[in-house]
Amino acid sequence: MNALTVALIQARMSSSRLPGKVLEPLKGVPLIVYMARRAARARLLDQVLIVTSTDASDDTLVDAVQAAGLPVFRGDLNDVLKRYADAAAACAASEIVRLTGDCPLIDPDVIDDVIRARRGAGAAYASNVAPPTFPDGLDVECFTRATLERAHAEALSAPEREHVTLWMRRDDVDVTHVNHVGLVDASALRLTVDYADDLALVRRLLERLPADGRFDLFDILRELSAEAPLRALNVHERNEGLAKSLAEDTKAPS
């Protein structure tokens, strides 16, 4: 059996901060479709799969994805780690790239770079987020199927089940890591979509970038440099969802 590298893009309609954001229109298509098509340009990916839940709230998401001709997998709503493990098994992936469905400006070249970093180091897990040097919204993680299965079997806490790679990144777990570092530190920039102002920024940028979607991080940086007020449109903390999840877990009764 040939080894398959598959990008699993997790998405759901029930986002607490901007519900339904994955279906917001971008350049005439739903945000999730725009993102998936950008990700599919990565040369080292064999497949891009949207990974959502079996909950009825995600029926409209599935309809939109399938109408665009994109494959979709449905799994557990709350146990996202299980959803990933089940999706990877269903598509027989041997190497998984994790992307979140709120990153429509994802750079296919960065996806390839993180995959190359993992393969080159022979690591179980690679990312560009530990520490981050890329904008929030260009996060990429890559790991082996065996590492995902270990996480699914051994991760116990609620945050680890919700945030797929949290267990893999623990200091006390013997998972080998490598981090892909950008040419410049652009980690202060925010290109993800969690709030209405995030979406406004992305739309403003897309008005200035090539209409065919063939642009990269440095094209984005040039536009942000040329119109500095854009950078002030959406000021939020990075990884707010993870921080909230970890805070709630510490409050839970033991």
Residue frames relative to the residue before (quaternion, step in Angstrom):
aa qw qx qy qz dx dy dz
M 1.0000 0.0000 0.0000 0.0000 0.00 0.00 0.00
N 0.4441 -0.6963 0.5006 0.2595 3.57 -0.90 0.94
A 0.4790 -0.6440 0.5114 0.3071 3.56 -1.11 0.73
L 0.1513 -0.8018 0.5759 0.0506 3.55 -0.89 0.96
T 0.1843 -0.7479 0.6292 0.1041 3.53 -1.02 0.90
V 0.0130 -0.8296 0.5531 -0.0749 3.54 -0.48 1.26
A 0.2877 -0.7196 0.6054 0.1811 3.55 -0.99 0.89
L 0.1342 -0.7672 0.6250 0.0527 3.55 -0.80 1.08
I 0.1204 -0.8025 0.5837 0.0281 3.55 -0.52 1.23
Q 0.2215 -0.7949 0.5508 0.1252 3.58 -0.39 1.19
A 0.0900 0.7940 -0.5885 0.1230 3.56 -0.90 0.98
R 0.0627 0.7734 -0.6300 0.0338 3.53 -1.18 0.62
M 0.5326 -0.6452 0.4558 0.3037 3.54 -1.25 0.46
S 0.6970 0.5261 -0.2594 0.4125 3.58 1.14 -0.65
S 0.1461 0.7919 -0.5719 0.1562 3.59 0.92 0.82
S 0.4486 -0.7233 0.4563 0.2596 3.59 -0.84 0.96
R 0.7221 0.4547 -0.2544 0.4551 3.59 1.05 -0.72
L 0.7912 -0.0099 0.0143 0.6113 3.61 1.02 -0.72
P 0.1905 -0.8277 0.5178 0.1026 3.59 0.32 1.26
G 0.8300 0.2175 -0.1761 0.4825 3.55 -1.02 0.87
K 0.3353 0.7894 -0.4740 0.1995 3.58 1.27 0.13
V 0.6356 0.5669 -0.3446 0.3949 3.60 1.01 -0.70
L 0.7066 0.4094 -0.2671 0.5117 3.59 1.24 -0.27
E 0.3807 0.7035 -0.5066 0.3218 3.59 1.23 0.18
P 0.4711 -0.7082 0.4414 0.2857 3.62 -0.87 0.86
L 0.0043 0.7505 -0.6607 0.0161 3.52 -1.13 0.88
K 0.8439 -0.0971 0.0282 0.5269 3.57 -0.62 1.13
G 0.7623 -0.4311 0.1963 0.4410 3.54 0.96 0.94
V 0.7325 0.3116 -0.2292 0.5602 3.61 1.26 0.07
P 0.6248 -0.5188 0.3953 0.4292 3.63 -1.18 0.29
L 0.6518 -0.5423 0.3720 0.3777 3.56 -1.12 0.74
I 0.6785 0.4999 -0.3055 0.4433 3.61 0.82 -0.93
V 0.6372 0.5094 -0.3266 0.4772 3.60 1.06 -0.68
Y 0.6267 0.5313 -0.3308 0.4644 3.57 0.98 -0.87
M 0.6745 0.4989 -0.2937 0.4581 3.56 0.89 -0.93
A 0.6689 0.5143 -0.3095 0.4385 3.58 0.84 -0.97
R 0.6555 0.5067 -0.3128 0.4645 3.57 1.00 -0.78
R 0.6258 0.5067 -0.3414 0.4848 3.59 1.05 -0.64
A 0.6583 0.5137 -0.3153 0.4509 3.59 0.87 -0.92
A 0.6457 0.5579 -0.3197 0.4118 3.57 0.98 -0.84
R 0.5875 0.5773 -0.3736 0.4266 3.61 1.22 -0.25
A 0.4703 0.6512 -0.4580 0.3807 3.61 1.24 -0.14
R 0.4482 -0.7415 0.4392 0.2376 3.57 -0.69 1.09
L 0.7198 0.4616 -0.2530 0.4526 3.58 1.08 -0.63
L 0.5627 0.5780 -0.3966 0.4382 3.59 1.27 0.09
D 0.3063 -0.7373 0.5737 0.1826 3.55 -1.07 0.80
Q 0.8054 0.0064 0.0424 0.5912 3.56 1.13 -0.62
V 0.1762 -0.7256 0.6509 0.1371 3.52 -1.31 0.50
L 0.0411 -0.8125 0.5804 -0.0355 3.56 -0.71 1.10
I 0.3160 -0.7164 0.5898 0.1975 3.58 -0.89 0.96
V 0.1268 -0.8031 0.5817 0.0250 3.57 -0.77 1.07
T 0.1026 0.8011 -0.5770 0.1220 3.56 -0.37 1.26
S 0.6197 -0.5862 0.3904 0.3462 3.57 -1.26 -0.14
T 0.5546 -0.5932 0.4753 0.3386 3.52 -1.38 0.20
D 0.4392 0.7015 -0.4563 0.3268 3.57 1.27 -0.03
A 0.5850 -0.6119 0.4069 0.3433 3.58 -1.06 0.79
S 0.5731 0.6071 -0.3787 0.3993 3.59 1.14 -0.55
D 0.7129 0.4441 -0.2557 0.4788 3.59 1.17 -0.47
D 0.3637 0.7447 -0.4881 0.2738 3.60 1.23 0.20
T 0.6738 0.4920 -0.3107 0.4554 3.59 0.90 -0.85
L 0.6008 0.5454 -0.3506 0.4676 3.58 1.12 -0.62
V 0.6585 0.5059 -0.3051 0.4662 3.56 0.89 -0.94
D 0.6390 0.5305 -0.3267 0.4511 3.58 0.94 -0.86
A 0.6794 0.4957 -0.2928 0.4550 3.58 0.90 -0.92
V 0.6590 0.5099 -0.3065 0.4601 3.57 0.96 -0.87
Q 0.6866 0.4751 -0.2866 0.4697 3.56 0.90 -0.91
A 0.6167 0.5446 -0.3467 0.4504 3.59 1.06 -0.68
A 0.6775 0.4636 -0.2800 0.4976 3.58 1.19 -0.56
G 0.5297 -0.6670 0.3870 0.3531 3.57 1.29 0.04
L 0.5142 0.6401 -0.4142 0.3928 3.56 1.21 0.45
P 0.4776 -0.6752 0.4751 0.3003 3.61 -1.02 0.70
V 0.0910 -0.7957 0.5985 0.0176 3.55 -1.11 0.70
F 0.1426 -0.7522 0.6375 0.0863 3.54 -1.20 0.68
R 0.1784 -0.7871 0.5839 0.0878 3.55 -1.01 0.85
G 0.0794 0.8015 -0.5855 0.0923 3.55 -0.91 0.99
D 0.8202 -0.2512 0.1885 0.4782 3.53 -1.30 -0.46
L 0.4703 -0.6967 0.4706 0.2684 3.59 -0.90 0.94
N 0.8063 0.3256 -0.1453 0.4720 3.58 0.73 -1.05
D 0.6992 0.3895 -0.2543 0.5429 3.60 1.09 -0.65
V 0.1322 -0.8440 0.5171 0.0540 3.56 0.28 1.30
L 0.5874 0.5684 -0.3676 0.4436 3.59 1.11 -0.59
K 0.6471 0.4918 -0.3113 0.4925 3.58 0.99 -0.81
R 0.6174 0.5501 -0.3412 0.4470 3.58 1.01 -0.82
Y 0.6606 0.5024 -0.2986 0.4713 3.57 0.98 -0.86
A 0.6615 0.5065 -0.3135 0.4555 3.57 0.87 -0.93
D 0.6699 0.4909 -0.2982 0.4704 3.58 0.95 -0.85
A 0.6487 0.5142 -0.3177 0.4624 3.59 1.01 -0.79
A 0.6514 0.5147 -0.3162 0.4591 3.57 0.96 -0.86
A 0.6451 0.5050 -0.3184 0.4769 3.57 1.04 -0.75
A 0.6586 0.5405 -0.3111 0.4211 3.57 0.95 -0.89
C 0.7669 0.3200 -0.1853 0.5245 3.59 1.03 -0.74
A 0.4273 -0.7402 0.4335 0.2857 3.59 1.31 0.23
A 0.2239 0.7878 -0.5388 0.1975 3.58 0.97 0.84
S 0.2369 -0.7575 0.5893 0.1510 3.56 -1.08 0.73
E 0.7521 0.1598 -0.0959 0.6322 3.55 1.30 -0.47
I 0.1472 -0.8189 0.5539 0.0305 3.56 -0.73 1.08
V 0.1565 -0.7272 0.6594 0.1094 3.51 -1.14 0.79
R 0.2055 -0.7868 0.5723 0.1061 3.56 -0.73 1.06
L 0.0348 0.7616 -0.6445 0.0585 3.51 -0.91 1.07
T 0.2935 -0.7341 0.5763 0.2068 3.58 -1.14 0.53
G 0.5548 -0.7014 0.3669 0.2561 3.53 -0.97 0.98
D 0.6102 0.5357 -0.3662 0.4546 3.58 1.23 0.32
C 0.5996 0.5610 -0.3407 0.4579 3.58 1.23 0.50
P 0.0280 -0.8709 0.4902 0.0186 3.60 0.61 1.11
L 0.6876 0.4656 -0.2880 0.4770 3.61 1.19 -0.39
I 0.2090 0.8064 -0.5233 0.1797 3.58 1.24 0.39
D 0.3180 -0.7675 0.5353 0.1524 3.57 -0.94 0.96
P 0.4071 -0.7323 0.4844 0.2516 3.64 -0.55 1.08
D 0.6118 0.5447 -0.3597 0.4467 3.60 1.09 -0.59
V 0.6414 0.5084 -0.3245 0.4741 3.59 1.04 -0.73
I 0.5900 0.5505 -0.3623 0.4664 3.59 1.06 -0.70
D 0.6734 0.4931 -0.2933 0.4662 3.58 0.85 -0.97
D 0.6511 0.5311 -0.3217 0.4365 3.59 0.95 -0.84
V 0.6653 0.4874 -0.3102 0.4729 3.60 0.96 -0.79
I 0.6178 0.5245 -0.3439 0.4744 3.59 1.03 -0.74
R 0.6622 0.5023 -0.3059 0.4643 3.59 0.90 -0.92
A 0.6270 0.5442 -0.3379 0.4432 3.58 1.01 -0.80
R 0.6681 0.4885 -0.3118 0.4666 3.59 0.90 -0.86
R 0.6826 0.4868 -0.2934 0.4593 3.56 0.85 -0.96
G 0.6679 0.5261 -0.3065 0.4279 3.56 0.90 -0.91
A 0.7239 0.4142 -0.2299 0.5016 3.57 1.05 -0.78
G 0.3514 -0.7319 0.5000 0.3015 3.57 1.23 -0.39
A 0.3621 0.7611 -0.4618 0.2763 3.56 1.20 0.59
A 0.5359 -0.6171 0.4711 0.3318 3.54 -1.25 0.44
Y 0.7970 0.1173 -0.0089 0.5925 3.55 1.15 -0.73
A 0.0078 0.7750 -0.6318 0.0112 3.54 -1.05 0.84
S 0.0542 0.7866 -0.6145 0.0263 3.55 -1.19 0.53
N 0.3413 -0.6837 0.5777 0.2870 3.53 -1.36 -0.16
V 0.5894 0.6087 -0.3282 0.4176 3.57 1.24 0.53
A 0.7281 0.4363 -0.2299 0.4760 3.62 1.20 -0.02
P 0.3804 -0.5070 -0.6524 0.4154 1.60 0.62 2.42
P 0.5935 -0.5939 0.4005 0.3668 3.60 -1.21 0.36
T 0.0431 -0.7615 0.6446 0.0532 3.54 -1.17 0.70
F 0.6273 0.4974 -0.3302 0.5002 3.58 1.32 -0.08
P 0.6348 -0.5294 0.3812 0.4141 3.61 -1.15 0.41
D 0.5430 -0.5542 0.5106 0.3706 3.54 -1.21 0.51
G 0.6851 0.4070 -0.3164 0.5146 3.57 -0.54 1.18
L 0.7070 0.3385 -0.2477 0.5694 3.55 1.35 -0.10
D 0.3003 0.7772 -0.4973 0.2417 3.57 1.20 0.55
V 0.0041 -0.7772 0.6281 -0.0370 3.55 -1.00 0.95
E 0.0237 -0.7685 0.6393 0.0141 3.57 -1.02 0.84
C 0.0680 -0.7904 0.6087 0.0062 3.57 -1.04 0.80
F 0.1146 0.7963 -0.5841 0.1077 3.59 -0.87 0.91
T 0.5644 -0.6041 0.4455 0.3437 3.52 -1.25 0.39
R 0.6318 -0.5224 0.4111 0.3987 3.53 -1.26 0.42
A 0.6360 0.5350 -0.3375 0.4420 3.60 0.97 -0.81
T 0.6412 0.5164 -0.3257 0.4649 3.59 1.02 -0.75
L 0.6373 0.5171 -0.3218 0.4722 3.58 1.00 -0.81
E 0.6691 0.4943 -0.3094 0.4606 3.59 0.91 -0.84
R 0.6111 0.5296 -0.3481 0.4743 3.59 1.07 -0.66
A 0.6502 0.5155 -0.3160 0.4601 3.56 0.92 -0.91
H 0.6525 0.5216 -0.3119 0.4527 3.58 0.93 -0.91
A 0.7012 0.4674 -0.2666 0.4677 3.58 1.00 -0.81
E 0.8068 0.3536 -0.1434 0.4511 3.59 0.92 -0.86
A 0.5991 0.5658 -0.3769 0.4230 3.62 1.11 -0.47
L 0.1400 -0.8439 0.5172 0.0283 3.58 -0.70 1.08
S 0.6772 0.5254 -0.3175 0.4057 3.60 0.92 -0.81
A 0.6414 -0.5398 0.3861 0.3848 3.55 -1.22 0.50
P 0.6560 0.4913 -0.3421 0.4597 3.67 0.87 -0.75
E 0.6564 0.5106 -0.3182 0.4552 3.60 1.00 -0.73
R 0.6549 0.4844 -0.3201 0.4837 3.58 1.11 -0.55
E 0.6812 0.4825 -0.2813 0.4733 3.58 1.14 -0.66
H 0.7639 0.2768 -0.1362 0.5668 3.57 0.99 -0.91
V 0.4412 -0.7981 0.3372 0.2336 3.49 0.06 1.47
T 0.8067 0.3254 -0.1533 0.4689 3.60 0.82 -0.93
L 0.3646 0.7648 -0.4766 0.2345 3.59 1.25 0.04
W 0.6542 0.5031 -0.3114 0.4711 3.59 0.93 -0.87
M 0.6422 0.5453 -0.3263 0.4287 3.62 0.92 -0.88
R 0.7380 0.4389 -0.2175 0.4642 3.58 1.09 -0.75
R 0.4257 0.7051 -0.4661 0.3230 3.59 1.27 0.13
D 0.5278 -0.6518 0.4471 0.3110 3.59 -1.02 0.78
D 0.7245 0.4497 -0.2494 0.4589 3.58 1.08 -0.65
V 0.5998 0.5246 -0.3665 0.4803 3.60 1.24 0.29
D 0.3849 -0.7526 0.4900 0.2129 3.59 -0.83 0.98
V 0.2956 0.7038 -0.5704 0.3033 3.53 0.43 1.35
T 0.3501 -0.7536 0.5161 0.2075 3.58 -0.65 1.07
H 0.1896 -0.8106 0.5531 0.0332 3.55 -0.93 1.03
V 0.0270 0.7366 -0.6728 -0.0633 3.50 -1.36 0.33
N 0.2034 -0.7848 0.5764 0.1025 3.57 -1.04 0.79
H 0.2985 -0.7370 0.5824 0.1688 3.55 -0.94 0.97
V 0.1829 -0.8086 0.5570 0.0505 3.56 -0.66 1.18
G 0.4450 -0.7114 0.4852 0.2456 3.56 -0.94 0.92
L 0.6259 -0.5417 0.4100 0.3831 3.56 -1.28 0.36
V 0.7634 0.1129 -0.0809 0.6308 3.56 1.20 -0.58
D 0.4564 -0.6635 0.5092 0.3036 3.57 -1.16 0.50
A 0.0424 0.8099 -0.5783 0.0887 3.55 -0.29 1.33
S 0.2957 0.8145 -0.4633 0.1860 3.57 1.25 0.39
A 0.6047 0.5678 -0.3624 0.4250 3.61 1.18 -0.36
L 0.6071 0.5636 -0.3557 0.4327 3.59 1.22 -0.31
R 0.2299 -0.7841 0.5690 0.0924 3.54 -1.12 0.75
L 0.0337 0.8147 -0.5733 0.0796 3.57 -0.56 1.25
T 0.4772 0.6429 -0.4494 0.3962 3.57 1.25 0.25
V 0.3311 -0.7351 0.5544 0.2064 3.60 -1.26 0.26
D 0.1350 0.7819 -0.5927 0.1384 3.55 -0.33 1.32
Y 0.7786 0.2187 -0.0927 0.5808 3.55 1.23 -0.54
A 0.6826 -0.4880 0.3503 0.4163 3.55 -1.28 0.31
D 0.6606 0.5003 -0.3271 0.4543 3.61 0.99 -0.70
D 0.5720 0.5599 -0.3765 0.4665 3.60 1.17 -0.50
L 0.6634 0.5067 -0.2942 0.4654 3.55 0.94 -0.96
A 0.6303 0.5358 -0.3301 0.4546 3.58 1.02 -0.80
L 0.6468 0.5162 -0.3205 0.4610 3.58 0.97 -0.82
V 0.6550 0.5116 -0.3169 0.4569 3.58 0.87 -0.93
R 0.6633 0.4986 -0.3106 0.4637 3.58 0.92 -0.85
R 0.6347 0.5176 -0.3342 0.4665 3.60 0.99 -0.76
L 0.6520 0.5126 -0.3138 0.4623 3.56 0.97 -0.82
L 0.6746 0.5065 -0.3021 0.4440 3.57 0.91 -0.89
E 0.5740 0.5669 -0.3824 0.4505 3.58 1.19 -0.38
R 0.7344 0.4275 -0.2119 0.4828 3.57 1.16 -0.67
L 0.6691 0.5052 -0.2838 0.4653 3.59 1.23 -0.46
P 0.6971 -0.4773 0.3121 0.4345 3.64 -1.17 0.40
A 0.5065 -0.6958 0.4290 0.2744 3.55 -0.84 1.04
D 0.6562 0.5185 -0.3252 0.4413 3.60 1.11 -0.53
G 0.5289 -0.6751 0.3847 0.3413 3.60 1.28 0.08
R 0.5495 0.6130 -0.4007 0.4021 3.57 1.26 0.08
F 0.3919 0.6677 -0.5297 0.3464 3.52 0.17 1.36
D 0.2642 -0.7729 0.5582 0.1459 3.55 -1.20 0.46
L 0.7804 -0.3405 0.2391 0.4669 3.54 -1.33 -0.08
F 0.6961 0.4877 -0.2999 0.4332 3.58 0.85 -0.87
D 0.5703 0.5426 -0.3802 0.4856 3.59 1.19 -0.42
I 0.6458 0.5143 -0.3105 0.4713 3.57 1.00 -0.85
L 0.6637 0.5099 -0.3081 0.4523 3.58 0.90 -0.92
R 0.6300 0.5310 -0.3389 0.4542 3.58 1.02 -0.72
E 0.6641 0.4970 -0.3089 0.4654 3.58 0.97 -0.84
L 0.6601 0.5003 -0.3096 0.4669 3.58 0.98 -0.80
S 0.6387 0.5099 -0.3240 0.4766 3.58 1.12 -0.63
A 0.6692 0.5152 -0.2951 0.4468 3.56 1.05 -0.82
E 0.7834 0.1752 -0.0911 0.5894 3.59 1.14 -0.61
A 0.2063 -0.8527 0.4714 0.0901 3.53 0.43 1.29
P 0.6203 0.5621 -0.3757 0.3978 3.69 0.91 -0.68
L 0.5301 0.6289 -0.4136 0.3904 3.60 1.17 -0.44
R 0.6594 0.5494 -0.3163 0.4042 3.56 0.96 -0.86
A 0.6792 0.4875 -0.2887 0.4666 3.59 1.21 -0.40
L 0.4594 0.7208 -0.4271 0.2949 3.58 1.27 -0.06
N 0.8288 0.1250 -0.0076 0.5453 3.58 0.93 -0.88
V 0.0660 0.8090 -0.5746 0.1053 3.55 0.05 1.30
H 0.2244 0.7499 -0.5854 0.2111 3.56 -0.45 1.28
E 0.5803 -0.5728 0.4454 0.3699 3.55 -1.26 0.38
R 0.4892 -0.6460 0.5028 0.3010 3.54 -1.12 0.70
N 0.8585 0.1105 -0.0970 0.4913 3.57 -1.14 0.78
E 0.1194 0.8219 -0.5446 0.1171 3.57 0.90 0.90
G 0.6419 0.5465 -0.3315 0.4235 3.58 0.99 -0.81
L 0.6553 0.4976 -0.3061 0.4789 3.57 0.97 -0.83
A 0.6472 0.5227 -0.3238 0.4506 3.58 0.91 -0.88
K 0.6516 0.5086 -0.3112 0.4688 3.58 0.98 -0.84
S 0.6489 0.5278 -0.3130 0.4499 3.58 0.95 -0.89
L 0.6774 0.4855 -0.2938 0.4682 3.58 0.91 -0.89
A 0.6370 0.5269 -0.3259 0.4588 3.59 1.03 -0.78
E 0.6645 0.5011 -0.3023 0.4647 3.57 0.96 -0.86
D 0.6404 0.5348 -0.3296 0.4418 3.58 1.04 -0.72
T 0.6549 0.5104 -0.3242 0.4532 3.60 1.02 -0.69
K 0.6522 0.5105 -0.3031 0.4714 3.57 1.25 -0.44
A 0.5479 0.6395 -0.3942 0.3679 3.58 1.25 -0.44
P 0.5263 -0.6260 0.4637 0.3408 3.60 -1.06 0.69
S 0.4271 -0.7103 0.5003 0.2504 3.58 -1.01 0.82
